[in-house]
């Protein structure tokens, strides 16, 4: 069990939680249809298959919506006090 304590000391908690999330995701995807819960590998493959310009377009649109929402919230907050 000494290797386990060495593992706990050397790897940060955030990395351990991400690895645990991916492991649980992969395990659950074994028992569900790919239409319901695709596995991590197929998800990464589909992400890489998409055109990067298309992804960047959607990221830009999302950032614009977030920015507009923040702007409207600031304006309303300044008016209301």
DABELBEL-V87619 format. One record per pair of residues at least 12 apart in sequence whose ideal C-beta (glycine too) atoms are under 6 Angstrom apart, sorted by the first residue. I is the first residue (numbers start at 0). J is the second residue. Records with the same first field share a line. If there is no record, write none. Layout:
# DABELBEL-V87619
I=J  J
This chain:
# DABELBEL-V87619
21=39
24=39
25=38  39
